[in-house]
């Protein structure tokens, strides 16, 4: 294996995922192994369809995101209202759960919280947000032991060298970027001559997804985020 496709934070946006898959295929990566960093669902109109698409991909490594946890472990209504900023957001989370069948939920729940693997001859630690915490973003300046890291969660891509010399890769978000760029985002890890990564942005029909959100609880609020690629 000389290349690994890295995706994260699909957030029930099937159109964005399909655009990324098509782009990867155009680059000769249609059969390449995939590392999925979690958050398949919530904040989008196609939760079941997205999970089924992911289950059909060549995913070699994966971890569970916090939204996958919310969808597969019973959550108190008061927690959902606090996290999703009110009753309508909680309605959206509950709608997502109802859309998923037992196989979808089992697949999401089966992913580990974190994993490690060797690729390109180098060892990588892989988690959704940070080690042991699926809600707090990884601190780039806090790792000085030379470990290579692959993580997601913050919806803003980067490839950086850590203080200890390790490589940190965040592919950004396929389905809900928050860096001001509405295009889907993913990364490709390449082996030769040494491990390196490229962030790739892909256009897709954002407005069609926003239109489909009209039938979804909290859809208007989610659509505003998609259109701006920002929470604010």
C-alpha positions as CSV (number, residue, x, y, z in Angstrom):
1,X,0.0,0.0,0.0
2,X,1.5,3.3,-1.0
3,X,-1.5,5.7,-0.5
4,X,-4.3,5.9,2.1
5,X,-7.4,8.0,1.6
6,X,-8.5,9.8,4.9
7,X,-12.0,11.0,5.4
8,X,-13.9,12.3,8.4
9,X,-17.0,14.1,9.6
10,X,-19.4,13.1,6.8
11,X,-22.4,14.2,8.9
12,X,-25.1,12.5,6.9
13,X,-24.1,14.4,3.7
14,X,-24.3,11.7,1.1
15,X,-23.8,14.1,-1.8
16,X,-20.5,15.3,-0.4
17,X,-19.3,11.8,0.2
18,X,-20.2,10.7,-3.3
19,X,-18.3,13.7,-4.7
20,X,-15.2,12.7,-2.7
21,X,-15.4,9.1,-3.8
22,X,-15.7,10.2,-7.4
23,X,-12.7,12.6,-7.1
24,X,-10.6,9.9,-5.5
25,X,-11.5,7.5,-8.3
26,X,-10.4,10.2,-10.9
27,X,-7.1,10.3,-9.1
28,X,-6.6,6.5,-9.4
29,X,-7.6,6.0,-5.8
30,X,-10.9,4.2,-6.3
31,X,-9.5,1.0,-4.8
32,X,-7.2,2.6,-2.3
33,X,-7.7,1.7,1.4
34,X,-9.6,4.3,3.5
35,X,-9.2,5.6,7.0
36,X,-12.5,6.9,8.4
37,X,-12.2,9.1,11.5
38,X,-15.9,9.0,12.5
39,X,-19.0,11.2,12.7
40,X,-20.9,9.6,9.9
41,X,-24.3,11.0,11.1
42,X,-26.1,14.0,12.5
43,X,-26.3,17.5,11.0
44,X,-27.4,16.2,7.5
45,X,-30.4,14.8,5.6
46,X,-29.1,11.3,4.7
47,X,-28.0,9.4,7.8
48,X,-29.0,5.9,6.7
49,X,-27.9,6.3,3.2
50,X,-24.5,7.7,4.3
51,X,-23.8,4.8,6.7
52,X,-24.7,2.2,4.1
53,X,-22.4,4.0,1.6
54,X,-19.6,3.9,4.1
55,X,-20.2,0.2,4.9
56,X,-19.6,-0.5,1.2
57,X,-16.3,1.3,1.0
58,X,-12.8,-0.2,1.4
59,X,-12.3,1.0,5.0
60,X,-9.1,-0.4,6.4
61,X,-9.0,1.7,9.6
62,X,-11.8,3.5,11.4
63,X,-12.7,5.1,14.7
64,X,-16.0,6.2,16.3
65,X,-16.9,9.9,16.4
66,X,-18.9,11.6,19.1
67,X,-21.9,12.0,16.9
68,X,-21.8,8.2,16.1
69,X,-21.8,7.7,19.9
70,X,-24.8,10.0,20.3
71,X,-26.7,8.0,17.7
72,X,-25.9,4.5,19.1
73,X,-25.9,5.0,22.9
74,X,-29.1,6.2,24.6
75,X,-28.8,10.0,25.3
76,X,-30.9,11.9,27.8
77,X,-33.2,14.6,26.2
78,X,-31.7,17.3,28.4
79,X,-28.2,16.4,27.1
80,X,-29.4,16.5,23.5
81,X,-31.1,19.9,24.0
82,X,-27.9,21.3,25.6
83,X,-25.5,20.0,23.0
84,X,-27.7,20.7,19.9
85,X,-28.7,24.2,21.2
86,X,-32.3,23.6,21.9
87,X,-35.4,21.4,21.4
88,X,-35.3,21.6,17.6
89,X,-31.6,20.4,17.6
90,X,-32.6,17.5,19.9
91,X,-35.4,16.7,17.6
92,X,-32.9,16.4,14.7
93,X,-30.7,14.0,16.7
94,X,-33.7,11.8,17.6
95,X,-34.8,11.9,13.9
96,X,-31.4,10.7,12.9
97,X,-31.6,7.7,15.3
98,X,-35.0,6.7,14.0
99,X,-33.6,6.7,10.4
100,X,-30.9,4.2,11.2
101,X,-31.7,0.4,11.3
102,X,-30.1,-2.1,13.6
103,X,-27.2,-3.0,11.3
104,X,-26.4,0.7,10.8
105,X,-26.2,1.3,14.5
106,X,-24.2,-1.9,15.1
107,X,-21.7,-0.9,12.5
108,X,-21.2,2.6,14.0
109,X,-21.0,1.3,17.5
110,X,-18.5,-1.4,16.6
111,X,-15.8,1.2,15.7
112,X,-13.1,1.6,18.4
113,X,-12.6,5.0,20.1
114,X,-9.0,5.0,18.9
115,X,-6.6,2.8,17.1
116,X,-3.0,2.6,15.9
117,X,-1.4,1.2,12.8
118,X,1.7,1.3,10.7
119,X,1.4,2.7,7.2
120,X,4.2,3.8,4.9
121,X,6.6,2.2,7.4
122,X,5.6,4.7,10.1
123,X,3.4,4.3,13.2
124,X,0.2,6.4,13.5
125,X,-2.1,7.1,16.4
126,X,-5.7,7.5,15.1
127,X,-8.7,9.0,16.9
128,X,-11.6,11.2,16.2
129,X,-10.8,14.3,18.3
130,X,-8.0,13.5,20.8
131,X,-6.7,10.4,22.6
132,X,-9.3,9.2,25.1
133,X,-11.7,12.1,24.3
134,X,-14.0,12.2,21.3
135,X,-15.2,15.8,22.0
136,X,-12.0,17.8,22.6
137,X,-9.8,18.7,19.6
138,X,-6.2,17.5,19.4
139,X,-3.7,20.0,20.7
140,X,-1.0,20.4,18.0
141,X,1.5,21.9,20.5
142,X,1.0,19.3,23.1
143,X,2.7,16.3,21.4
144,X,6.4,16.1,21.6
145,X,7.2,12.4,21.5
146,X,7.5,12.0,17.8
147,X,4.1,10.2,17.4
148,X,2.3,10.6,14.1
149,X,-1.3,11.5,14.5
150,X,-4.4,11.3,12.3
151,X,-7.5,13.0,13.7
152,X,-10.7,14.9,12.7
153,X,-13.5,16.6,14.6
154,X,-12.7,20.2,14.1
155,X,-13.9,20.4,10.5
156,X,-10.8,22.4,9.4
157,X,-8.0,20.6,7.6
158,X,-4.3,20.7,8.2
159,X,-1.0,18.8,7.7
160,X,1.6,19.9,10.2
161,X,4.8,18.8,11.8
162,X,4.5,18.3,15.5
163,X,7.1,19.6,18.0
164,X,8.6,16.1,18.5
165,X,8.9,15.6,14.7
166,X,5.7,13.6,14.1
167,X,3.3,14.3,11.3
168,X,-0.3,15.5,12.2
169,X,-3.0,15.1,9.6
170,X,-6.5,16.4,9.9
171,X,-8.5,15.8,6.6
172,X,-11.2,18.4,7.5
173,X,-14.8,17.6,7.0
174,X,-16.4,15.8,4.0
175,X,-19.9,16.9,4.8
176,X,-19.8,20.1,6.9
177,X,-16.6,22.2,6.6
178,X,-16.2,25.0,9.1
179,X,-13.2,26.8,7.6
180,X,-15.1,29.1,5.3
181,X,-14.7,26.9,2.3
182,X,-17.9,25.0,1.4
183,X,-16.1,22.3,-0.7
184,X,-15.9,18.8,0.8
185,X,-12.4,18.1,2.2
186,X,-10.4,14.9,2.5
187,X,-6.7,13.9,2.6
188,X,-4.4,11.5,0.9
189,X,-1.4,10.0,2.8
190,X,1.4,9.1,0.4
191,X,4.4,6.9,1.3
192,X,7.2,7.8,-1.0
193,X,9.9,8.9,-0.3
194,X,8.6,9.5,3.2
195,X,5.1,9.8,4.7
196,X,3.4,13.0,3.5
197,X,-0.2,14.2,3.1
198,X,-2.2,16.4,0.8
199,X,-5.5,18.1,1.5
200,X,-7.9,17.9,-1.4
201,X,-11.1,20.0,-1.8
202,X,-14.0,18.9,-3.9
203,X,-17.0,20.8,-5.2
204,X,-20.5,19.4,-4.8
205,X,-24.0,20.7,-5.1
206,X,-24.4,22.3,-1.7
207,X,-27.7,24.0,-2.5
208,X,-29.3,20.6,-3.4
209,X,-28.4,19.3,0.1
210,X,-29.8,22.5,1.7
211,X,-33.0,22.0,-0.2
212,X,-33.3,18.4,1.1
213,X,-32.7,19.7,4.6
214,X,-36.1,21.4,4.4
215,X,-37.8,18.1,5.3
216,X,-35.5,17.5,8.3
217,X,-35.9,18.9,11.9
218,X,-33.5,21.8,12.4
219,X,-32.8,21.7,8.7
220,X,-32.8,25.4,8.2
221,X,-30.1,26.0,10.8
222,X,-27.9,23.2,9.4
223,X,-28.4,24.6,5.9
224,X,-27.1,28.0,7.0
225,X,-23.9,26.4,8.3
226,X,-23.4,24.5,5.1
227,X,-23.9,27.6,3.0
228,X,-21.3,29.6,5.0
229,X,-19.0,26.8,6.0
230,X,-19.0,28.4,9.4
231,X,-20.9,28.2,12.7
232,X,-21.1,32.0,12.9
